[in-house]
Amino acid sequence: MELRQLRSLVALVEADYSVSRAAAQLHLVQPAVSQHLRQLEDELGARLLVRHGRRILGLTVVGEQVLG
């Protein structure tokens, strides 16, 4: 788990689950933020985000724990 991955998660929540806005807030491109989130989920072996298709709707229980 890396600090940049956690920063991407925090920025995503602050941006109302908009990866584009989170990327702008972090001065990154959208694919980098998506990659950070995917890597964090892979490392923890759990889904952190509730998704509907490609849209992120919120955090899972595990995601809320990681955010805390």
Buried (B, 14 or more C-beta within 10 A) or exposed (E): EEEBBBBBBBBBBEBEBBBEBBBBBBEBEBEBBBBBBBBBBEEBEBEBBBEEEEEBEEBBEBBEEBEE
